[in-house]
Amino acid sequence: MHPTLTKLIQYAKDHDFIEAVGTEGSINNAKIHSDPWQDIDVTYFSTDLQRFRFQDWWPKFGTPTIWQHFANNHLFGKATKPWNTYLVRFDHHQRIDLKIAPLSDLPTYLRADSLNTIVWRRGQQVTPRQTSAKTHFIGIPTQSDFENSLNEFYWTAGNVVKGLARHNLIYANETNNQTVRPQLLKILAWRVSIKRKGQFDAGANYKFLANCLSNQQQIDLFKTYRQDTLAQTKASLLDEIQLMRVTLSSLSTLKALQIPAYVSQAESQLLSWLQELPD
């Protein structure tokens, strides 16, 4: 057991208003290797949430550098009652995401996420259930979702070109970063998921995607983050268009989704516009 989790459980044992301790997230994912940067996601279940005192709790784990507190946050759906959440970053690399939840929400908590489990209950012997990332699988997109993503990619790519033509690097980059590349990442992740029959967890901000790409695909994708100048952002967009073309070609061979007819025309227009711009 992680030493920080041992301390968290001991705190629960020492405070009779805490009835159970749950853990969630990466600490329960056997496919993720632990490292010094791993967050500890834990929930205290209580019959009296008001008795928890943050200032009493944190000294057991170090000195907080910074923290965030969210009240009345229904983390696992509207059916759950108000929770308190403390996201705390301590000295060195340690971070604890602590939730204080009503005991009555425990069954909903377990149903909501296959990575959630109970590791301790007052007065009971507990065997943590087997966990997996299945509730985080992105599945296989519908044809409609696929077409909407492609449409957004090619449409907003035109806005990147507009920003480049106007020498507005911030606008071009932020349009690319906030909309164009995210759609490319989504399509890349869907391709992996289709190959795995829908059983793929892409992770927050697609953090698990790179390891599922070929070396060349990684190189092509990483190049799109070079955006210091107008010329680099132009090259970045060209690389994204090329990577999307290759990805769609691969998807067509899988015969899981139909490539919309407008794609080739939209791509040709973008390439024509980009050719008009100076290098």
Phi, psi and omega in degrees: 000141179301134183301326178293322178295323176301317178295321180297319178291321179297321177300317179298317179299326184277355183232110191289353177278351177264123185258338183201156177235127176244150174237154183211173175079207191297331181297340180256006181257107184297341182275356180253127179278132180292143174213175184297345182267359184292127175287149172255112180259117186219150179232130170264124176261129188220154173269353180214087184296334185290345182279346179287134178236114182302319183293338175278331186280312192295329181299342179289347189236357181128196180253120180295137173276318180199151176212163175234142179233127177239127178251154177056042181256112181279085189294329185240042173103164184293341180290340181275155179277174180300139176244163167245134181236133176236117174258115191234128176251122183259183174303159181062229185252358190289132174224135177238127173257104187253131175243141174246115190231153175294140179301329182294343180272358184302313179300321178294321177303315181290324180288331190287331188210126182288353175267356179274140177207161177258128183250349179201140173222141182294126176076009182226149170276131184238132169250109181305137180290160176290131183248159176203171181265018189299329178285353177258359178298137182277349176071196179248128185290153170285163177301322180295315179298319180298312181294322179297320179294316178297318180300317180295320179300306185288328179292309184285339172300326176297327178289330174296315178299319178301315178298320178297316181298328180268006181059033179256088187293321181297313180299315181297315182292317182291326174296319178295311186290325185271337186229308188293301181299320176304325177290323176296316179299320179297316180294319178298318180293321178298322179299316177298316182296321179297317179296333181258018177058039175085000184259072180218125174259110182284341180081166178299131181053033175060035185292342179262002187285317189304320182292349179262359180260156174291164178303318181292321178296322177297315180300314181297320180290314183296329179297334183289352178269004176273109189217035183284334184226168177300320180296320180292320179292324174299313179296323179299314180294320177300320178295323179293318179297317179296316181293324176295319180299314180296319181294318179294324177298318178295320179296324181296328179288335178283342177058031178266333184220153178263130178282122181302147184295331185286349188300312183296322179292318180295320179294316180300320179296316179299316180295323178295316178298317182294327178294334179287341183274148176289151177287000000 
